[in-house]
Structure formats: C-alpha cells, structure tokens
Amino acid sequence: METDTPYITHKLSAPVFGVLTAAADALQYESYVIGGFVRDLILRRPSKDIDVVCVGNGINLAQEVKARLGKEAYFSFFKNYGTAQVKYLDTEIEFVGARKEFYARTSRKPIVEDGTLQEDMDRRDFTINAIAICINRERFGTWIDPFGGLKDLDECRIRTPLNPDITFSDDPLRMLRAIRFASQLGFFIEAETFEAIERNKHRIEIISKERIVDELNKIVLSPRPSVGFELLEQTGLLEIIFPELTALKGVETREGIGHKDNFSHTLTVLDNLSRTTDKLWLRWAALLHDIGKPRTKRFDNKLGWTFHGHEYKGMKMLEAIFRRMKFPVNDKLKYMEKLVVLHMRPIVLADDEVTDSAIRRLLFDAGSDIDDLMLLCEADITSKNPEKVKRFLHNFRLVRSKLKEIEEKDRIRNFQPPINGQQIMEMFHLPAGPLVGELKSAVKEAILDGKIPNEYEAARAYLVRLAAAPQPLS
C-alpha cells in the first residue's frame, strides 16, 4: 500500500493539521492521527472525523487546540473516559491519551489506565484501524504500522491485531464491526478472525440493543448490504439478534415441488433497492417485507407452496420487533407497516389489467409513500426468467404512468373527502353518530370507484341522491 502519495500529502497539509502540530509541540506531547481517519485517508473515502491519540492528557491537548482555533471551535470532554472533542466548522476531532484497557467478563466497558503508544495500538479492534501518522513537527508524516494494517488494506483483509478470541470476548461489539466493515468496504474477514466470531457469538448478548442496531443500520446502508447479512447468518450472530430473518432461510420440497429460499430472495431485493435509494427505513422495509412468510407457509395439492396473507402477518410482527430492537416506535413504525402490508398490491396490478379504481385505492392507501412503495416493488422482481422480469417491469411502467395520470386528475394522494362530518350534519340535520361516518365513507368510496370527482359540489350532490334513494344508508 503506497503511503507517500500527493493525495495523502495534500490532505495532511490542511490548516487544521498545522494547528494540531503546534498544540502538540507546545505541550510536548507525542501525538498521532489514528484509526478510522487514517484508514479512510488511505482508501480515499471521505471523512470529516479526525481521531488523535497523544502520549499525554488528551483533554489538555483538546483544550490547547480549541484555544488556537478560536471562537469557531467548540470544546467538550468526557472526564470519566479521558476523552475530548473539538468541533471546528464541518470537522470533528476526537482526542484521547494513549491507554491500556482491562475488561470484566460481564461488561464491554473497560477499566482504563494510562499507557504507551504500543499499548494503545494493541487495544485497537482491527489492524486496518491500528495505523498511525505522527503529527509532531520533527516526525510529521511518519507512519506507525505495528500489525501490518497497510498490507491488510492493500489485500482487503479484516483481522484483529492480537488474539481474536480475546478481542471479541473483551468487546463483543467488535464482531458486528468486523462484519460491518466487510459490508461497507467490500473486504473479507480473515479465517482465524471469522472462526473466532463463530466461537464467541453468544457474547453479543451483553451488548445493548441500541449498539447492535447502530451497527445493523450501517450494514443496511452499505453498498451491498447482502454481504453483511450473509456474514451475520454464517457466523450465527443473526439467529441471536434477529431470528425472524434466519427463519426465512431454507427450501422445502414436497411432491417434487419446492419454493425459493426466502432469505436469499430478501437479500436480493435489498441489494436491488440499494442501487436506487439510500433511505434507511425503505431499505429496512425491503429486509423485512417477507418476514411473515415462515408463519403463513402452506402446501396445497393443487397450488403447491403458498404464503397467503404473509404481508398482513408481517405487518403484525413489526411492532414487537421494533420494541425488542429498540427501534423508534413512532412514524417510522407506521411507515414500515404500510410498506410491508402494501408491497403485494402493485405487483398484483402489474400482473392484471390496471383499472382506474385500483389505482385510486392504491394512491389512497399509500399516500405520500407511493413512490417508496413502487421502488420496493420494483426491487422485489427477482425472477431468474428474463422474459418474466421484462414483462413485470413493462407493466410497472404502465402502473407508474397510470398513477401519475390519476393523481393529476383526481388528487387522491393524501386526500380527505371533500365534504366533512360537520357539513354532513348540517346538510341532513343529523346529530353526531355512526351514520355521519357512514355517509362520509360513502363519499370516499364513490370517489375511489370513480363514480364522482374529488370535489365538494359533486360530493354534496351524491349525498343528496343517496338520501333520496329508496334504501338509504341506516
């Protein structure tokens, strides 16, 4: 791996590094940039976070840097951890003094003591994050790479600096981080490190759900999320942290009829969608859209394998998953429930003759999320039959065209009936009650069926006709 390039030299010549150098020399602290910043610098990945380790007091160094940067810099520190942060313009600089760590069996929170640079690098999670560059003036730009991290970057390899069993047992979150880096960077996990994850997988149970979800979100947002979820499944971690996904795995054959592996299908859908959107919760919808299938799987002698109602079962499963995983039980849950329960609707439309009424109802039910729903459904076309894929994509274009036409004409998306309950009560001198709701619902149905336009006068006239009918609503 080439470290003496114009690109790296240019990045290290930024003014903020001059300030870091001056502050470190003023305090006579041996100081280095290290960790993710150095890794991303070598890989030419964008990074606005700079990690600095010094052989000295990290908080003191941060205060010195803040003083030199002036009013535009903001300083904060965490005394219990001996760390500090300086935010300057769009850059965040994290400071820590070199340290060594000791772990209790039941916690990933270490007992920390001052240490040497080597001891600090020993505690790093992976060799690719244990590369440092000196920022003191006399040795500025000198590389420290005690574990061969540069070679591992060059060969796209993830491994731990020391014994991986100790590394993962001490801090089990590192197992998820290894998989996350593999997914984000397109790297492979070295065999000994991979096997240590398999051996220590149950240690993940001491990690908080919030920490686990943070890593899962980063995997979901990676360029090919399937890489991460396949590794989670292969190591046995997925069954512990997300059993609903491993339940999708496997193929069953009866009377010579089999069904596809729904786990593989789900990951293909997720990868397909990831090529068109970076919306986190839309990607989660792709990952969870078929979770109801294992609970609805049936074999019919005439139809073969069926999963009738899996979208409704999946929707019902979501709240329990959200609460267990500490996902936000708010509008994000409602959004996910909507996409999961509706994900079959556009596919059915694409397979049948597209009617205006069906389009209006889809627009009404999906509301402002119709575009996300269509992206999910298009990603859900995973057939290995190219003619079938071609036909579905063609029909989806027709559905999209019809959606646009109907929306422009009838303004159905997020619509409220053009006549409200108060107006209905005044029209017919009715008290508040179920009949008012029925009349309002009748107007909505008439608009969705295309019997009347989405307008007040048309709705009023329709209600008058309804009231005059021989058998009005009761």
N, C-alpha and C positions, 0 to 999 in steps of 0.2 A: 504494500500500500504506500503510495507516494505521499509524503507529508510536506515536502518543500515545494509547494506549487504557488503560482501567482494568486490563485483564488484564496488559499488559506492565508497567505501573507497579507492580501488586501483586507480580508475580514478582521485580522488581528491588528490592523492599523487604524481601526475605527477609534474616534476620540475617547470613547468610554474606557478603552484599554489603557490609554495614556493616564487616565485618572486612577484606574486600578493599580497601575505600576507605581505611580507617585505615592499613593496612600500606603501600599505595602512596603515600599522602601522607607517611607517616613517612620513607620512603626518597626522597621527592621524585622518584618515577618516574611519568612519563606512562603511564597504564595503561588497557586496554580489555578488555572481553569481546568475543569474536570467533568467527567460524567457525560450526561446526555448532550450537553453543548458541544463537547469535543467530538463525540460520535457523529452528531448531525453535521458538524462542520466538515468532517472528512467525507461524509456521504452526500454533501451538498444539499442537505434538507434544510428548509427554513426553520429558524429557531430564534425566538426573542427572549429566551430564558438562558441566563449565564450562571453556572454553578462555580463557586470559588471556594477552595479549601486552603487554609493557611496553617502553618505550624505556629500557632499562637491563639489569640482570642478572636473568634470570628465576629462577635458582636462589636468589639473595638474597631476592627477593620471596617465593618459596615458603617459605623458612625463616622470614621475618617473619610470614607468615600462620600457619604451624604454631605458632609461639610464642604468637600471640594466641588461637588456638583451643584450645590446651592439650592435656591428655593424651588426649583422644578423637580427636585428629588424628594421622595417620601420614604421615611425610615420606619421599620417595625422590627420587633425582636421577640424571641420566644426563649425566655430565660431558662426554663426547665430543660429545653433541648439544646441550649447553647448555640442557637442559630439566629440569623437575622436576614432581613430582606430590604433591598433598596429598589424602589420603582422609579425609573427615570424615563420620561417620555413613553415610548412603547416597549421598553426593555425592563425585565425583572431580573435582578441579580440576587442570588441566594449565597449567603456566607456561612461557613461552618469552620470551626477549628478542627484540625486533624485529631481523630479519636479512634479508640478501640471499643468494642462492644461485647457484652456478655448477655445471653438470653436465658430466661426461665422457661421451663418446658411448656408452661400453660399460657404464655403470652408472647406476642411478637414485638412487644415494646422492650427495647434493650436497656441494660444498665450501661451507662456511657462513662468512659474515663478519657482524659487527655491521652493522645498517643502520637506516634511518629507518622510521617507521610506513608511509609510502608504499611503500618498497621491500619491506616485509614483505607488504603487501597485494598488490603486483604478483606475488608468487610464489604466491598462492593459486590453487587449481585452478579454481574456478568463481565467477562473480560472486555467486551466492547464498551463497557461503561467504566472501565478502570484504566483509562488512558488520560494522562495529564500533560498540560503545557505550562511551563514556568512563565510567570509574568513579571518577575523581578528584572530590573534593567540589565544587570550583568549577565543573566542567563535567559533573557527574553526569547521565547520561541523554542526552548529546549524541550524535547519530548521525553516523557517518562512512561514506559510501557512494560511493566514487570511480568505480565502474564501473556504476552503475545496477542493483545487485543487488536493491533493493527493487522496482523495476519488473519485473524478471525473475521475482521471486517472485509478484508480482501476476498476471503473464501466463503463469505456469507454464513458464518457459523456462530451459533449461540452456545456458550458453555460457561460454567462458573469458574472463578479464579481458584477456589480451593475445593475441598471435598463437597460435591453437590448434595450429599445426604445431610451434611451439617448445615450447608447454606439454606436448604429448603426446610429443614426441620426448625432452624432458628427463626426464619421468617417465611412461612408458607405462601404468603402473597407473591413471593418471587416465582413460584411455579406458574401462576397466571401471567406474571410479567414476561416470563420466557416465551409463553405461547403468544402473548400479545405482540411482542417484538417480532416473532416469526411471521405473524399475520401482517403486521404493519410494514415490515422491511422486506418480506419475501425471503427470509433466511431459514435455515434448517437448524434443528436442535440436535447437537452432538449426542451420540448414542448413550454415553455414560450419564449425561445430564438428563436425557429423556427417561432413562430407566430409573433414575433417582426420583423423578416426578411420579412415576408409577408406584414406586415403593412408599412415597411419603404423601400420597394423595389425601389420605384421611386427616392429615394435619391441617388441611384447608378449613376444617370445621371450627378452628379457633379464630378465624378471620371474620370480621363483621361483614354483614350483607352489603353495607354501603361501599366498602373497599372492593368487594367482589364485583359489584355492579359497575363501579368506576372502570375496572379493567375490561369487563364484558362490553361496556359501551365503546371502549376504544377498539376492541376487536370488531364489533358490529360496524364501526365507521372506517375500518381499514379497507384498502383497495380490493382485496379478495377475502371477505370475511369467512368464507368456507374453510380456508386454511386453518384459521384459529379454532373453529368449531370441530373440525375433523381431529385436530390435535387434542382438544379437550375431551373428545369421545375416546380416542385411542389411549390416552393416559388414565382414563377412568374418572377424571375430575368432573366431567359433565353429568354423570349419573348422580354424583353427590350434590352438585349445586343447581342442576336444572333437569330433574328426572323426566319432566314432560317432553323434553327433546329427545332423550335416549329412547323413550317409549315409541318414537316414530321409526326406529331402526328395525330392519329385518324384512324378509319376504316370506310369505306363507303360500304354499301351493296345495290346492285341493282339487281332485278330479282333473288333474292336468292343467288347472287354471291358477296362475299366480297374479300377484299385484306388485306394483313397483315399490321400491324401498322409499318410504315417505321421508326418511331422514335425508337421503341423498337428493331427493326431489326438492325438499325445503332449502337445502344449501344452494342448489342450482338457482332457485327462484331468488334467493338473497343476493347471489352474485350477479344475476341478471339485473336486478333492481339497482344494485350498487353502481352499475355503469350509467345510470340515468339520474340518480339523486343522492345527495349526501344528508338527507333529512334523517335524523336519528330514529325517531319514532315510526317513520314509514318503513325503515329497514327492520325495526323490531316487529312490525306488523307482518313483514314477509317471513320472518323467522318463526312467528307464532301462528300464521294463518291456518295451518293444518293440524294444530295440536289436539283438536277434537277427534281426529281420525282413529286413533287406537281404541277409543271408547265407543265408537259407532261402527266399527268394522263387523260386517256380517257376510256370510256366504249364502248366496241364493242359487238354487239349482238351475234356474233359467238365466239369471242376470250375471252370475259369477260374484266377484267381490264387490260389495257396496259400502259406501260411507255416508249414507243418507243422514242429513242433518248435522254433519260434522261442523259446519260453520256456526250453528247455534250452540252446540256443545262447547266448541272452542271459545265462543264469546263468554259463555257462562263460567268458564275456567279462569278467565283473565283476572278477575278481582282477587281471587285467592292467591294467584301468582304475584300480582302487584303487591299485595300486603306482605307475603312471605319474603319477597326480594327487596322490600323497602323502596319500590318504585313509587313515584308520586301518584297518590290516589286522587286525581283531580281531572282536569280536562284531558290529560294525556291518556288516562284510562278510557274515557268516553270515546276519544278518537280511535284508540286501538279496537275497542269493542265494535265500533261502527265499521271499520275496515275489515275486521275478521268476519263479521256476520254478513257483510255485503259482498265479499270477494267472489262469490259464485255468480252473482247477478249479471255483470257484464259478459261473463263467459257464456251464460245461457242465451243472452241476447245475441251474441256474436254467432251462436250456433243455430239460431232460429231467425225467422223473419222479424225484422226490427219494426215494432209498431210505435206510433207516437205516444200512445198511452203508457207503454212500458218505459219509454224514455222519460216521460214526465215523472213517473213514480220513482225511477232511479235518481233523477235530479232532486226530487223532493227528499228522498231518504238520505242521500249522500250529502246534500247541501254544499257547503264550501269545500268539502273534502273530495268532490267528484274527480278532480284532476289527479289527486294522490291515489284514489281507488283505481283509476284507469291505468296508472303506471304499475301498480301492484298486479293487476290482472294481466297486463301485457307481459310482465316478468314471469307470470305463472304458466306461460306456454312453454313447456319443456319437452314436448313430444320429440321422439327421435325420427318421426316421419316428416320429412321436409315438406311434403305436399300438405299435410295437416297443419303444420306451422304456418305455411304460406296462406292457407285458406283462413285460419283464425286471425292472422294479422290483417288480412284484407278486410274481413268482417269487422274487426275492431276499428279500422279506419272509417268504415261506414257508421259504426256506433258513435265515434267521436264527431263525425260530421253532423249526424242527427242530433247529438247533444247540443252542439253549437247552434243549430237551426232552431230547435225547440226553445232553448234558453233565450235566444234573441227575440223570439216571437212571444213566448208566454211568461218569461221572467219567473221561472219556477224555483230556481236555486235559492234556498233560504227564504222562500216566500211564506207569508202569513196570509190566510184567507182575506180577501179584500173587504170583508164585512165582519165586524167583531161581535162579541156576545152582547155588549151593551146596545148596539144598533139593532140587533135581532130582537131584544127585549122590548125596545121602543116601537119597532115595526108592528109586533103582534101583541103588545101589552102583556107580555109574559113576565112572571117572576123568575128570579134566578133558579136554575134547576137543571136536571138532566136533559130536558127537551131542548134547551138552548144549545147545549153542547152537541146534541144530535143534529140540529139544523146547521150549526157551524161545520160539523164534519161532513154533512151532505154537500155543502158548497165546495169544500176541499175535494171531495171525491168527484164531483161534477167537473171541476177544473182539470183534475188529473186524468179523467177519462176523455177530456176534450169536448165535453158537451157544451161548456160555456167558456168564454175567455176569462183571463185572470183580471177582471175589472169590477169595480163596485156596482155600476148600474146593471151589468149582466148578472151579478150575484143576487142583487136585490130582486130583479125580475124573475130569476129562477126560484127564489124562495116564495114569491107570490104565487107562481104557478104550482109549486109544491103544496102550498097551503090550500089551494083551490082544488086539488086533486081529490078524487073520491075516497082514497085511503091515505090520508096524510100520516106523517110520522107520529108515533104516540110514545 
